[in-house]
């Protein structure tokens, strides 16, 4: 899955590690970050969903699409949470 973020301040390159830490914090047991990269004015965070999370896949995706924007702190604007990279 992918989260596309826009930093509130600074450049995407300056905020890559902060984005990794923030999404790792928000995901907690639900998944793990596998890649973080800057593209233009955005940061794309790729993550895998934890297969041991005891919900059907459709429910996991639905939950994460609601959870990530709600729990991400004010350092980033969450532009999208999707199963594919649609920047």
Secondary structure in CASP SS format (residue, H / E / C, confidence):
PFRMAT SS
TARGET T0000
AUTHOR 0000-0000-0000
METHOD secondary structure of the structure
MODEL  1
X C 1.00
X E 1.00
X E 1.00
X E 1.00
X E 1.00
X E 1.00
X E 1.00
X C 1.00
X C 1.00
X C 1.00
X C 1.00
X C 1.00
X H 1.00
X H 1.00
X H 1.00
X H 1.00
X H 1.00
X H 1.00
X H 1.00
X H 1.00
X H 1.00
X H 1.00
X H 1.00
X H 1.00
X H 1.00
X H 1.00
X H 1.00
X H 1.00
X H 1.00
X H 1.00
X E 1.00
X E 1.00
X E 1.00
X E 1.00
X E 1.00
X E 1.00
X E 1.00
X E 1.00
X E 1.00
X C 1.00
X C 1.00
X E 1.00
X E 1.00
X E 1.00
X E 1.00
X E 1.00
X E 1.00
X E 1.00
X E 1.00
X C 1.00
X C 1.00
X C 1.00
X C 1.00
X C 1.00
X C 1.00
X C 1.00
X H 1.00
X H 1.00
X H 1.00
X H 1.00
X H 1.00
X H 1.00
X H 1.00
X H 1.00
X H 1.00
X H 1.00
X H 1.00
X H 1.00
X H 1.00
X H 1.00
X H 1.00
X C 1.00
X C 1.00
X C 1.00
X C 1.00
X E 1.00
X E 1.00
X E 1.00
X E 1.00
X E 1.00
X E 1.00
X E 1.00
X C 1.00
X C 1.00
X C 1.00
X C 1.00
X C 1.00
END
